[in-house]
Amino acid sequence: MERCLANGIGRLFLPNVDSSSMELVFSQVDLFPGNCFAMLGLHPCDVKANWRDELSLISAAIPQHKIYAIGEIGIDLYWDKTTLNEQVEAFRIQIGWAKESKLPIVIHCRDAFDEVYEVLQQEQDENLRGIFHCFTGTLEQAQKIIGLGFYLGIGGVVTYKNSGLDKVVQQIDLEHIVLETDSPYLTPVPHRGKPNESSYLIYVAQKVADLHQTDLETIAAITTENSKMVFGV
């Protein structure tokens, strides 16, 4: 956190992954109430046999805390394709929470773009909004997500030489982008291969600035304002 704040990164939105990790989020918020903001959801990789019990525990915690989004939620078919139906159902239930609470959602999608997009299309209304976390897709996929009113979360992958994400980001208007780290994963260059941390957001911001031929301050101002539009804080 000291390195993070020293680099001028002052807004961190923290997801849990299941009921047992909620306390980690809230303890960090208590330590840094002006910088850390809680999100709650059941991560698709944690949709296991007891997923309904997990949803009940997480749902019960929502009214007891100030949270700013439902997330990360979504579909992940990289690790386990056998739970697709359960992941879709859990995704829909949590979208329902977000709509009822007038909160944005933060979407986790891995090897499941078509499945996620289908759910979003079916659930689309004036209360469905949020961030497509860790976007690494094509320009066509980016335009589809933007068309639903979502922001694209751009992280360390944009700094990777052969990811192709740089060419996509270059063609996306900055008004549709927020910056993120996905710590401790997807560490940006020049620290790739080491654990990621929020202070490294500076490298993502600089890369996006280079791609859009502008300066770091402009990127920081626009993407911060975008995040305020999403989270309301």
C-alpha positions as CSV (number, residue, x, y, z in Angstrom):
1,M,0.0,0.0,0.0
2,E,2.9,2.4,0.7
3,R,4.3,1.8,-2.7
4,C,0.9,2.1,-4.3
5,L,0.1,5.4,-2.7
6,A,3.6,6.7,-3.4
7,N,2.9,6.0,-7.1
8,G,-0.2,8.1,-7.0
9,I,-2.6,5.2,-7.1
10,G,-5.3,6.0,-4.5
11,R,-8.4,4.1,-5.4
12,L,-8.4,0.3,-5.1
13,F,-11.6,-1.8,-5.6
14,L,-11.2,-5.1,-3.9
15,P,-13.1,-8.3,-4.8
16,N,-13.5,-11.3,-2.6
17,V,-13.7,-14.7,-4.3
18,D,-15.9,-16.6,-1.8
19,S,-17.4,-16.2,1.7
20,S,-14.2,-17.1,3.4
21,S,-12.3,-14.2,1.7
22,M,-14.8,-11.5,2.6
23,E,-13.0,-10.7,5.8
24,L,-9.8,-10.0,4.0
25,V,-11.6,-7.3,1.9
26,F,-13.3,-5.7,4.9
27,S,-10.1,-5.7,7.0
28,Q,-8.2,-3.9,4.2
29,V,-11.1,-1.4,3.8
30,D,-10.9,-0.7,7.6
31,L,-7.1,-0.1,7.4
32,F,-7.4,2.3,4.4
33,P,-11.0,3.6,4.3
34,G,-10.2,6.4,2.0
35,N,-8.4,4.3,-0.6
36,C,-10.0,0.8,-0.5
37,F,-13.5,0.0,-1.6
38,A,-15.2,-3.3,-1.2
39,M,-16.9,-5.5,-3.8
40,L,-18.6,-8.8,-3.1
41,G,-19.5,-11.8,-5.2
42,L,-18.9,-15.4,-5.9
43,H,-16.0,-15.9,-8.4
44,P,-16.9,-18.4,-11.1
45,C,-13.9,-20.5,-10.3
46,D,-15.4,-20.9,-6.8
47,V,-18.8,-22.2,-8.1
48,K,-18.4,-25.6,-6.5
49,A,-20.9,-28.1,-5.1
50,N,-21.8,-25.8,-2.3
51,W,-22.3,-22.7,-4.5
52,R,-25.8,-22.0,-3.3
53,D,-24.7,-22.0,0.3
54,E,-21.8,-19.6,-0.7
55,L,-24.3,-17.3,-2.4
56,S,-26.5,-17.2,0.8
57,L,-23.5,-16.2,3.0
58,I,-22.3,-13.5,0.6
59,S,-25.9,-12.2,0.0
60,A,-26.3,-11.9,3.8
61,A,-23.2,-9.8,4.1
62,I,-24.1,-7.3,1.5
63,P,-26.6,-5.2,3.6
64,Q,-24.2,-5.2,6.5
65,H,-21.4,-3.4,4.7
66,K,-20.9,-0.6,2.3
67,I,-20.0,-2.2,-1.0
68,Y,-19.5,-0.6,-4.4
69,A,-20.1,-3.5,-6.9
70,I,-21.0,-7.1,-7.2
71,G,-17.9,-8.9,-8.4
72,E,-16.0,-10.6,-9.6
73,I,-18.8,-12.6,-11.1
74,G,-19.1,-14.3,-14.5
75,I,-18.0,-17.5,-16.3
76,D,-14.7,-19.3,-16.4
77,L,-14.3,-22.3,-18.7
78,Y,-10.5,-22.4,-18.6
79,W,-10.3,-24.6,-15.5
80,D,-13.6,-26.4,-15.5
81,K,-16.2,-26.7,-18.3
82,T,-18.4,-29.2,-16.3
83,T,-19.9,-26.5,-14.1
84,L,-21.1,-24.2,-16.9
85,N,-24.7,-24.5,-16.0
86,E,-24.1,-23.7,-12.4
87,Q,-21.8,-20.8,-13.3
88,V,-24.5,-19.3,-15.5
89,E,-27.1,-19.7,-12.8
90,A,-24.9,-18.1,-10.2
91,F,-24.0,-15.3,-12.6
92,R,-27.7,-14.5,-13.2
93,I,-28.6,-14.6,-9.5
94,Q,-25.8,-12.1,-8.8
95,I,-26.7,-9.9,-11.6
96,G,-30.1,-9.8,-10.0
97,W,-28.5,-8.6,-6.7
98,A,-26.7,-5.8,-8.5
99,K,-29.9,-4.6,-10.2
100,E,-31.9,-4.7,-7.0
101,S,-29.1,-2.8,-5.2
102,K,-28.5,-0.4,-8.1
103,L,-24.8,-1.5,-8.1
104,P,-22.5,-2.2,-11.1
105,I,-21.1,-5.7,-11.7
106,V,-17.5,-6.6,-12.4
107,I,-17.3,-9.5,-14.8
108,H,-14.7,-12.3,-14.8
109,C,-14.6,-14.0,-18.2
110,R,-12.1,-16.6,-19.3
111,D,-12.5,-18.7,-22.4
112,A,-16.2,-17.9,-22.2
113,F,-16.9,-14.7,-24.1
114,D,-19.9,-16.0,-26.0
115,E,-21.4,-17.5,-22.9
116,V,-21.0,-14.3,-20.9
117,Y,-22.2,-12.1,-23.7
118,E,-25.4,-14.2,-24.1
119,V,-26.3,-13.8,-20.5
120,L,-25.6,-10.0,-20.6
121,Q,-27.8,-9.6,-23.7
122,Q,-30.6,-11.5,-22.0
123,E,-30.2,-9.5,-18.7
124,Q,-29.8,-6.1,-20.4
125,D,-31.9,-3.2,-19.0
126,E,-31.3,0.3,-17.6
127,N,-29.9,-1.2,-14.4
128,L,-27.2,-3.4,-15.9
129,R,-23.8,-1.8,-16.0
130,G,-20.3,-2.3,-14.9
131,I,-16.8,-3.4,-15.9
132,F,-15.6,-6.3,-18.1
133,H,-12.7,-7.1,-15.9
134,C,-9.3,-8.0,-17.4
135,F,-10.4,-7.6,-21.0
136,T,-8.1,-9.3,-23.5
137,G,-10.4,-9.9,-26.4
138,T,-10.7,-8.7,-30.0
139,L,-11.8,-5.3,-31.2
140,E,-15.2,-6.8,-32.3
141,Q,-15.6,-8.2,-28.8
142,A,-14.7,-4.9,-27.2
143,Q,-17.3,-3.1,-29.4
144,K,-19.9,-5.6,-28.3
145,I,-19.2,-5.0,-24.6
146,I,-19.1,-1.2,-25.1
147,G,-22.4,-1.5,-26.9
148,L,-24.0,-2.9,-23.8
149,G,-22.8,0.1,-21.8
150,F,-19.9,-1.6,-20.1
151,Y,-16.4,-0.3,-19.5
152,L,-13.3,-2.4,-20.4
153,G,-10.9,-3.2,-17.6
154,I,-7.4,-2.9,-19.0
155,G,-4.5,-4.5,-17.1
156,G,-1.0,-5.8,-17.4
157,V,-1.7,-7.9,-20.5
158,V,-1.6,-4.7,-22.6
159,T,2.1,-4.4,-21.9
160,Y,2.8,-7.9,-23.3
161,K,4.6,-7.9,-26.6
162,N,2.5,-10.6,-28.4
163,S,-0.8,-10.2,-26.7
164,G,-2.4,-8.2,-29.4
165,L,-4.3,-6.2,-26.8
166,D,-2.2,-3.1,-27.5
167,K,-3.6,-2.9,-31.0
168,V,-7.2,-3.2,-29.7
169,V,-6.7,-0.6,-27.0
170,Q,-5.2,1.8,-29.5
171,Q,-8.6,1.7,-31.4
172,I,-10.8,2.1,-28.3
173,D,-11.8,5.6,-27.1
174,L,-10.5,6.3,-23.7
175,E,-14.0,7.1,-22.4
176,H,-14.6,3.3,-22.4
177,I,-11.6,2.2,-20.4
178,V,-10.7,1.8,-16.7
179,L,-7.3,0.6,-15.5
180,E,-6.7,-2.3,-13.2
181,T,-4.0,-4.8,-12.0
182,D,-5.6,-8.1,-11.1
183,S,-3.0,-8.4,-8.4
184,P,-1.2,-10.7,-7.7
185,Y,-1.7,-12.0,-11.3
186,L,-1.0,-10.6,-14.9
187,T,2.0,-8.5,-13.8
188,P,2.9,-5.8,-16.3
189,V,6.2,-5.4,-18.0
190,P,8.9,-4.7,-16.6
191,H,8.0,-6.9,-13.6
192,R,6.3,-9.7,-15.5
193,G,7.0,-13.1,-13.8
194,K,6.8,-11.6,-10.3
195,P,3.7,-11.2,-8.1
196,N,1.7,-8.2,-9.3
197,E,0.8,-5.4,-7.0
198,S,-1.4,-2.3,-7.3
199,S,1.6,0.1,-7.5
200,Y,2.4,-1.4,-10.9
201,L,-0.7,0.2,-12.3
202,I,1.6,3.0,-13.3
203,Y,3.1,0.8,-16.1
204,V,-0.4,0.0,-17.5
205,A,-1.3,3.6,-17.5
206,Q,2.0,4.6,-19.3
207,K,1.4,1.9,-21.9
208,V,-2.1,3.2,-22.6
209,A,-0.7,6.7,-22.8
210,D,1.8,5.6,-25.3
211,L,-0.8,3.8,-27.4
212,H,-3.0,6.9,-27.4
213,Q,-0.1,9.3,-27.9
214,T,-0.9,11.3,-24.8
215,D,0.6,11.8,-21.4
216,L,0.2,9.9,-18.1
217,E,-1.8,12.7,-16.5
218,T,-4.4,12.6,-19.2
219,I,-4.8,8.9,-18.9
220,A,-5.0,9.1,-15.1
221,A,-7.7,11.8,-15.3
222,I,-9.9,10.1,-17.8
223,T,-9.7,6.6,-16.4
224,T,-10.2,7.8,-12.8
225,E,-13.3,9.8,-13.9
226,N,-14.6,6.7,-15.7
227,S,-14.2,4.6,-12.5
228,K,-16.1,7.3,-10.6
229,M,-18.9,7.0,-13.2
230,V,-19.0,3.2,-12.6
231,F,-18.7,3.0,-8.8
232,G,-20.3,6.3,-7.8
233,V,-17.4,7.2,-5.6
